[in-house]
Each structure stands twice: as C-alpha cells, then as structure tokens.
Amino acid sequence: MKRTLFLALAVFLVSAVWAQEETTIGALGQLDSKVSELGVLVSARLGQLPAGSKIRVENFLSGGGSSILGAYWKNQTQSALLENSGSAFVVLDSAAGMRGNFSISGEIYRLGGVTRIYTRLIDTTTSTVLQVWQSDLRLSGELAGLVAVSQFTNSGGAVQDMNEPDSMDAPVMCDAGSVLNRALHQGDTDWFIVTAPESANLRAETSGELDTKMVLYDADSREELDDDDDSGEDTNASIAWLAEAGKRYIIKISGYDRGEVGDYGFSVFPANSY
C-alpha cells in the first residue's frame, strides 16, 4: 500500500513539474527565444482549462523583491501568452488591476552560476498550484547584470541585490570555482555556503573597491573557524583553509563599517596553501 502511494505521488510530481534543459544565454535574443519556448508550453496547458478562463500574469520575485530579470520574465511571458490566446483563454491587463480566475507567477533563485526560474500556474479560487515549469539559465556577458543587482531598495534607499534576504540559516549557495556578484547596502551582511567536493585547500575572497570583512564558520556546528579584514587585494577580505570532503562551510561578508555600500564580487577557488 505504501509503495503504491509512493509511486502515485512520484507520477504526480513528474507530471506537475516540467524542466527546460539548462542553457547558456549570452544574448538578449537567446533569452527572448527561451521565454517564447516556455510560452508555447504554458499556452498549451492553459488550453486545457475551461473555455474563456481569465489569466493574469503576476510578478516573478527575486529574494522576495523585484528585479530586472523578474520584470523582463513577467512582460515577455505575458506577450508570449497574448500571441497564443484566443477562445480558449483570455490574458488580462495586469496593470489594470483586473483579477483572473487563474494566475501565472514565479520566483527566481541563484544556485551557484545557474539562475533558476520557477513559473507557476495557480487556480486563484482555490490557491492550488496546477503546474510548475522550471527554467535553468547560465547568463553570461552583459546579461549577468540582470541577476547581479536588482532594482529595489531598502528603507535607507541603498540598492539591495536579488539574493536578499539571506541569513546564516538561509545562505546563498556558491560552488568552488564560481564568482557571485553581490551588493552591500547600509548595515547589510551577506551569507554564503560552500560544500567541499573533496578534501583540498580552498580560498574565499571578495573583489572590488569595498572594504570588506569575512568570517568562516563550520555550517553544522556554527563554530567560528577564522576571520579576516584586509588579506585580499587592497581592502578586500580573504580566507584560506583546509576543507574536508563533503563538509559544508558558511561565510559571512560585511562592510568594515555600516556605511560601506556598493557592489562586490565573491569567489571560492582552490588555494596552493593556507
């Protein structure tokens, strides 16, 4: 009986989530094509709804806030659905504040160098998620800036990045060998988590013009292992350590003082020594 329920659940999950193949995107035209491809799939699913269903395209949030990529994905998705709409379904003007009986919305996450976008079809009358589409993108060149910094601010007016809010309990994943673009706003602290694929010397460091501080923790025990201020280039922080295979480490980044704000890079890579 338990096995039957498990198999039934597995079939449901597979049928409810559709994943696009991971794609490297270096030009806006490629990104447009990716959304158009998704729009065809979403339109096909909307065609299975009761005739004349009203669809409202809502926000795609990044870390709980808005972003350039989120606004783009929303607008392009709405355009793609308008091209395929007809008697089967109607796409509402989201700016007019009209409420549909179904909605399309989603979230954007950074997983190392991959940007994952979840697009969800929701029955608004029952708050039921009917379908989820997963798009994994590796944005390169100028398009990487769509993910690096969002266009929303905190109460002090300083720019936050799309990975906010993060914390020691919800750090941003960083793969060894990757570089993440982040931003510090006033009084901000950024958190990262790194899993060592094998035992090796690793180095974490920041880059840019900010004066940063760094603290290294054991992710399981929360024990502080090391801290640094200016061991990197200029006023950047840098810590090297012997990482154990499969072990997780949390790294905290902050400004030297609360007024240190702006963009910076964070990277973890193999080190010759520590």
C-alpha positions, 0 to 999 in steps of 0.5 A, a space after each residue: 500500500 505504501 509503495 503504491 502511494 509512493 509511486 502515485 505521488 512520484 507520477 504526480 510530481 513528474 507530471 506537475 513539474 516540467 524542466 527546460 534543459 539548462 542553457 547558456 544565454 549570452 544574448 538578449 535574443 537567446 533569452 527572448 527565444 527561451 521565454 517564447 519556448 516556455 510560452 508555447 508550453 504554458 499556452 498549451 496547458 492553459 488550453 486545457 482549462 475551461 473555455 474563456 478562463 481569465 489569466 493574469 500574469 503576476 510578478 516573478 520575485 527575486 529574494 522576495 523583491 523585484 528585479 530586472 530579470 523578474 520584470 523582463 520574465 513577467 512582460 515577455 511571458 505575458 506577450 508570449 501568452 497574448 500571441 497564443 490566446 484566443 477562445 480558449 483563454 483570455 490574458 488580462 491587463 495586469 496593470 489594470 488591476 483586473 483579477 483572473 480566475 487563474 494566475 501565472 507567477 514565479 520566483 527566481 533563485 541563484 544556485 551557484 552560476 545557474 539562475 533558476 526560474 520557477 513559473 507557476 500556474 495557480 487556480 486563484 479560487 482555490 490557491 492550488 498550484 496546477 503546474 510548475 515549469 522550471 527554467 535553468 539559465 547560465 547568463 553570461 556577458 552583459 546579461 549577468 547584470 540582470 541577476 547581479 543587482 536588482 532594482 529595489 531598495 531598502 528603507 535607507 534607499 541603498 540598492 539591495 541585490 536579488 539574493 536578499 534576504 539571506 541569513 546564516 540559516 538561509 545562505 546563498 549557495 556558491 560552488 568552488 570555482 564560481 564568482 557571485 556578484 553581490 551588493 552591500 547596502 547600509 548595515 547589510 551582511 551577506 551569507 554564503 555556503 560552500 560544500 567541499 567536493 573533496 578534501 583540498 585547500 580552498 580560498 574565499 575572497 571578495 573583489 572590488 573597491 569595498 572594504 570588506 570583512 569575512 568570517 568562516 564558520 563550520 555550517 553544522 556546528 556554527 563554530 567560528 573557524 577564522 576571520 579576516 579584514 584586509 588579506 585580499 587585494 587592497 581592502 578586500 577580505 580573504 580566507 584560506 583553509 583546509 576543507 574536508 570532503 563533503 563538509 559544508 562551510 558558511 561565510 559571512 561578508 560585511 562592510 568594515 563599517 555600516 556605511 560601506 555600500 556598493 557592489 562586490 564580487 565573491 569567489 571560492 577557488 582552490 588555494 596552493 596553501 593556507 
